Amino acid sequence: MSSNNKVTSGNTRPSVSKSAGLIWNELKKVTWPTRREALRLTLLVLIISGTIGAILSVIDIGFAELFKFLTES
């Protein structure tokens, strides 16, 4: 039951240049969206966010009016 795990000290951080190189290599592997696809998805997010915001605003106004009605007596 011999283990080949190496014992390392807790202070083993890669250098900044090595980290930057690793990050750059990972970013090259990413499949980036086209400009048209990014625009389409951005518009979709804005439309959905606006719709949800409008629905929540209507609900909030409704509850505010209900609370005002219930506390007027």
Secondary structure, DSSP 8 states (H G I E B T S, - for coil): ---------S-----HHHHHHHHHHHHHHS----HHHHHHHHHHHHHHHHHHHHHHHHHHHHHHHHHHHHH--
